[in-house]
Amino acid sequence: MPANDGLLTLFFKKLTGRKTSFGLEITVAVLVKFLLLGGLWWLFFAGNKQPVDEAVIADKIFGTQDQVIISKEHRNILNDY
């Protein structure tokens, strides 16, 4: 076995019985990688959809808005400034 032959090259040699081009090997390697990445995405990110609501988004961005009640005394002090 020559030192420069990779695992994919050996796989294709055994499968077809002849030497294959690098283009075919790269294409198969990229397709396998995309399938694996797609499987990982589906496994970890595809499920558990969160409902999106305007109020939820506003709370996440701006925080909860509490009602502020100002007494008459404080209103007069604020109006003096």
C-alpha angles and dihedrals in degrees: 000000000000116000095235096057112104129210093260091052091051090048092054092045091054092043099048102020092229141073117279132208123258090239092064092045093050092046092053092045092051092047092050091049092050090049091051093046091047090051092050091048092049092047097050108022111023099074134058099050113198117219112246115220130170092233092051092049092047091051091050094050103036102021125233115320113221121199112251116214114196119198121226091254093054092043090057091049091049092048090055090063 
